[in-house]
Amino acid sequence: MKFFVDTADTDEIRDLAQTGLVDGVTTNPSLVAKSGRDFAEVVQEICGMVDGPVSAEVTATQAGAMVEEGRKLAQIADNVAIKVPLTWDGLKACRALTQAGTMVNVTLCFSANQALLAAKAGATFISPFIGRLDDIGEDGMEIIREIRTIYDNYDALSTQILVASIRNDEHVKQTALAGADVATVPPAVLRSLSEHPLTDKGLAAFLADWEKTGQSIL
């Protein structure tokens, strides 16, 4: 499973990219607004940090305007993926941009039926928001399992499942178990995956024993 980082904080991306664990980045207007920087400038900088897709979201709501914005954003770098909402106009824009050779991430997906439409429209990625489904009392992971089954039923559907609105490490584990292609995670969640109290305890014991030897490797 690939890891995308869900942030527009370039310092965070730069640090995490040094681990080799970052396969791409997802941004949105809200994340860029937090940075207080120019949108295109931020996207261009991020694209230079990672080799994988960097999702940049359109702000228009009509298909024609989405396509225009998408084309402009795609000029920033070759690895830009245009993010469009899962609306009827978004699906039209998805098809037009895909046919022009641009990667498209269809976002704000909340049902398997929506994901099927996005795949038929040629989406490169579909972004189901599991955390927001959990918030309203639904099982967010169930939609991932449903989409995986539907996509696997048809060889012609090549859209990748990009699980979004991930809140914790359990979401990440369940995403991998469900067979999703990508998990886009906040930096704090990605870092938390390496943590376990027994790891800390074991390391402390090893270091204590080493100190008793009075030796030094260097």
C-alpha positions in Angstrom: 0.0 0.0 0.0 1.2 3.5 -0.8 1.4 6.3 1.7 0.4 9.8 0.6 0.9 12.7 3.2 -2.2 14.8 3.7 -0.7 18.3 4.3 0.5 21.4 2.6 3.2 22.0 5.2 6.4 21.8 3.1 8.7 21.4 6.2 6.7 18.3 7.2 6.8 16.8 3.7 10.5 17.4 3.4 11.2 15.7 6.7 8.9 12.7 6.1 10.2 12.3 2.5 13.7 11.5 3.9 12.3 8.2 5.2 11.4 7.0 1.7 7.9 6.3 3.0 6.2 9.1 1.1 4.7 8.0 -2.3 2.7 11.2 -2.9 0.9 14.2 -1.3 -2.7 15.3 -1.1 -3.6 19.0 -0.6 -6.8 20.9 -0.6 -7.7 24.6 -0.3 -8.2 24.4 3.4 -4.7 22.9 4.0 -3.1 25.5 1.7 -5.0 28.3 3.5 -3.4 27.2 6.8 0.1 27.7 5.3 -0.8 31.3 4.4 1.2 31.0 1.1 0.4 31.2 -2.6 -1.4 28.1 -3.7 0.5 27.5 -7.0 3.8 28.2 -5.3 3.1 25.7 -2.6 2.1 23.0 -5.1 5.2 23.6 -7.2 7.5 23.3 -4.2 5.8 20.1 -3.0 6.0 18.6 -6.5 9.8 19.1 -6.4 10.0 17.1 -3.1 8.3 13.9 -4.1 8.3 11.9 -7.3 4.7 10.6 -6.9 1.3 12.3 -7.5 0.6 15.6 -5.7 -3.1 16.3 -5.6 -4.1 20.0 -6.2 -7.8 20.7 -5.9 -9.9 22.9 -8.2 -12.2 25.5 -6.6 -14.7 25.9 -9.4 -18.1 24.0 -9.3 -19.1 24.0 -12.9 -17.5 21.4 -15.3 -16.1 23.8 -17.8 -14.5 26.0 -15.2 -13.1 22.9 -13.4 -11.4 21.8 -16.6 -9.9 25.2 -17.1 -8.6 25.3 -13.6 -7.4 21.7 -13.9 -5.4 22.4 -17.0 -3.7 25.4 -15.4 -2.8 23.4 -12.3 -1.5 20.6 -14.4 1.0 22.9 -16.0 2.7 23.4 -12.6 4.5 20.0 -12.8 4.2 16.6 -14.5 3.2 14.9 -11.2 0.2 17.1 -10.4 -3.1 15.2 -10.0 -6.2 17.3 -10.3 -8.6 16.9 -7.5 -12.3 17.3 -8.4 -15.4 16.8 -6.2 -17.7 13.8 -6.8 -20.5 15.8 -8.3 -22.1 15.4 -11.7 -20.0 18.3 -13.0 -17.0 16.8 -11.3 -17.5 13.6 -13.2 -17.7 15.5 -16.5 -14.5 17.3 -15.6 -12.8 14.1 -14.6 -13.5 12.5 -18.0 -12.3 15.6 -19.9 -9.1 15.9 -17.9 -8.4 12.1 -18.0 -8.8 12.1 -21.8 -6.3 14.9 -22.0 -3.8 12.7 -20.1 -4.0 14.3 -16.7 -4.2 12.4 -13.5 -7.5 13.0 -11.6 -8.3 12.4 -8.0 -12.1 12.4 -7.4 -12.7 13.4 -3.8 -15.5 13.6 -1.3 -16.7 10.1 -2.0 -19.1 8.6 0.5 -20.7 5.6 -1.2 -19.7 2.6 -3.3 -22.0 3.8 -6.1 -20.2 7.1 -6.3 -16.9 5.3 -6.5 -18.2 3.2 -9.4 -19.2 6.3 -11.3 -15.8 7.9 -10.7 -14.1 4.8 -12.1 -16.3 4.7 -15.1 -15.4 8.4 -15.7 -11.7 7.4 -15.8 -10.6 8.7 -12.4 -7.0 7.9 -11.5 -7.9 7.9 -7.8 -11.1 7.8 -5.8 -11.0 9.3 -2.3 -13.5 7.9 0.1 -13.6 9.8 3.4 -13.8 7.1 6.1 -13.4 9.4 9.1 -16.4 11.6 8.1 -18.5 8.5 7.7 -17.5 7.3 11.2 -18.5 10.8 12.5 -22.2 10.2 11.4 -22.3 6.7 12.9 -21.5 4.7 9.8 -18.7 2.2 9.3 -16.3 4.1 7.2 -14.2 1.0 6.4 -17.2 -0.9 5.0 -17.2 1.5 2.0 -13.6 0.6 1.3 -14.3 -3.1 1.3 -17.3 -2.6 -1.0 -15.3 -0.5 -3.4 -12.5 -3.0 -3.4 -15.0 -5.8 -4.3 -16.6 -3.8 -7.1 -13.4 -2.7 -8.7 -12.0 -6.3 -8.5 -15.1 -7.6 -10.3 -14.2 -5.7 -13.5 -10.8 -5.7 -15.1 -11.6 -2.6 -17.1 -11.7 -0.5 -13.9 -8.2 0.7 -13.1 -9.0 3.5 -10.5 -6.9 3.3 -7.4 -8.6 3.5 -4.0 -7.1 6.4 -2.0 -8.5 6.2 1.5 -8.9 9.7 3.0 -10.0 11.3 6.2 -7.8 8.8 8.2 -7.8 9.7 11.8 -5.6 7.1 13.6 -3.3 4.1 13.2 -6.2 1.7 13.4 -7.7 3.3 10.3 -4.4 2.7 8.5 -4.3 -0.9 9.5 -7.8 -1.6 8.4 -7.2 0.3 5.2 -4.3 -2.1 4.4 -6.3 -5.2 5.4 -9.1 -4.1 3.0 -6.7 -4.0 0.1 -6.8 -0.2 -0.6 -4.1 1.1 -3.0 -3.3 4.3 -1.1 -3.7 5.7 2.4 -3.4 9.5 2.6 -2.5 10.3 6.2 -1.8 13.4 8.3 1.9 13.6 9.3 1.2 12.9 12.9 -0.6 9.7 12.1 2.2 8.5 9.8 4.7 9.1 12.6 2.5 7.2 15.1 2.7 4.0 13.1 6.3 3.5 14.2 5.4 3.8 17.9 4.9 1.0 20.4 5.5 1.0 24.1 7.4 -2.3 23.9 9.8 -0.9 21.4 10.6 2.0 23.7 10.9 -0.4 26.7 13.2 -2.7 24.7 15.4 0.1 23.5 15.8 1.6 27.0 16.9 -1.8 28.3 19.4 -2.3 25.5 20.9 1.2 26.1 21.1 0.6 29.8 23.0 -2.7 29.3 25.3 -1.1 26.8 26.1 1.8 29.1 27.2 -0.8 31.7 29.9 -2.1 29.4 31.6 1.3 29.3 32.2 0.9 25.6 31.7 3.1 22.6 31.2 2.2 18.9 32.8 5.4 17.6 
